Amino acid sequence: MLVHKKQEIPVCEQETALPTPKIVRKADKRLRAKCLMLVILAAIMAAVTTMQSATIIQAGYDLVKVKSQVAKIEKENELLRLDIAKLKSPQRIEEFATKNLGMVVPRNAYYATTVMPDSSQSQPTAVDSNDRIADKVLSAIKVHTVEASKGR
């Protein structure tokens, strides 16, 4: 059989070079302090931004709540106005007066009017004073009716 001959590989010894000394730098305390301050500042800014967002969101929730309360109160106000209109209706007042208070609707209605005297007719002075008194009373009544209707 044939056998392989081992080849000898010449081993060269390599000269080991001396390891290069590593330069060890001392920690720069100023740089570390600046980095620490930067990290703290970033954390504070993040916390402030988060708090502002939470405040804005809470204000939004409060606004929605207040708007719903306003809508509810406006609806209730409209219902109350409708009730007031029903209570003020002349038909209801007439019905209440006839049923509960025993009042009756008059058959004939009498109205007082003032007639201005013509300059051609001369009337006694007593009638003139009565006319003036009637005019004053009627004008006072008209003024009070106008004032009462203004408030409604």
Backbone hydrogen bonds, N-H to C=O, Kabsch-Sander energy under -0.5 kcal/mol:
donor,donor_aa,acceptor,acceptor_aa,energy
3,V,1,M,-0.6
6,K,4,H,-0.5
8,E,6,K,-0.6
9,I,7,Q,-0.6
12,C,10,P,-0.7
13,E,11,V,-0.6
14,Q,12,C,-0.7
16,T,14,Q,-0.6
17,A,15,E,-0.5
24,V,22,K,-0.8
25,R,23,I,-0.7
29,K,27,A,-0.9
32,R,28,D,-2.0
33,A,29,K,-2.2
34,K,30,R,-2.4
35,C,31,L,-2.4
36,L,32,R,-2.5
37,M,33,A,-2.4
38,L,34,K,-2.2
39,V,35,C,-2.3
40,I,36,L,-2.4
41,L,37,M,-2.7
42,A,38,L,-2.2
43,A,39,V,-2.2
44,I,40,I,-2.4
45,M,41,L,-2.4
46,A,42,A,-2.1
47,A,43,A,-2.2
48,V,44,I,-2.6
49,T,45,M,-2.3
50,T,46,A,-2.2
51,M,47,A,-2.4
52,Q,48,V,-2.5
53,S,49,T,-2.3
54,A,50,T,-2.3
55,T,51,M,-2.3
56,I,52,Q,-2.4
57,I,53,S,-2.4
58,Q,54,A,-2.3
59,A,55,T,-2.3
60,G,56,I,-2.0
61,Y,57,I,-2.1
62,D,58,Q,-2.4
63,L,59,A,-2.4
64,V,60,G,-2.2
65,K,61,Y,-2.1
66,V,62,D,-2.6
67,K,63,L,-2.5
68,S,64,V,-2.0
69,Q,65,K,-1.9
70,V,66,V,-2.6
71,A,67,K,-2.3
72,K,68,S,-2.2
73,I,69,Q,-2.6
74,E,70,V,-2.6
75,K,71,A,-2.1
76,E,72,K,-2.2
77,N,73,I,-2.7
78,E,74,E,-2.2
79,L,75,K,-2.0
80,L,76,E,-2.2
81,R,77,N,-2.3
82,L,78,E,-2.0
83,D,79,L,-2.1
84,I,80,L,-2.5
85,A,81,R,-2.4
86,K,82,L,-2.1
87,L,83,D,-2.5
88,K,84,I,-2.0
89,S,85,A,-0.6
89,S,86,K,-0.8
93,I,89,S,-2.0
94,E,90,P,-2.8
95,E,91,Q,-2.5
96,F,92,R,-2.7
97,A,93,I,-2.6
98,T,94,E,-2.4
99,K,95,E,-2.4
100,N,96,F,-2.4
101,L,96,F,-1.0
101,L,97,A,-0.6
103,M,97,A,-2.3
116,M,114,T,-0.5
123,Q,121,Q,-0.6
127,V,124,P,-0.5
128,D,124,P,-1.6
129,S,125,T,-2.2
130,N,126,A,-1.7
131,D,127,V,-3.0
132,R,128,D,-2.6
133,I,129,S,-2.1
134,A,130,N,-2.7
135,D,131,D,-3.0
136,K,132,R,-2.4
137,V,133,I,-2.5
138,L,134,A,-2.9
139,S,135,D,-2.8
140,A,136,K,-2.3
141,I,137,V,-2.3
142,K,138,L,-2.7
143,V,139,S,-2.4
144,H,140,A,-2.2
145,T,141,I,-2.2
146,V,142,K,-2.4
147,E,143,V,-2.6
148,A,144,H,-2.4
149,S,145,T,-2.3
150,K,146,V,-1.5
151,G,147,E,-1.0
152,R,149,S,-0.7
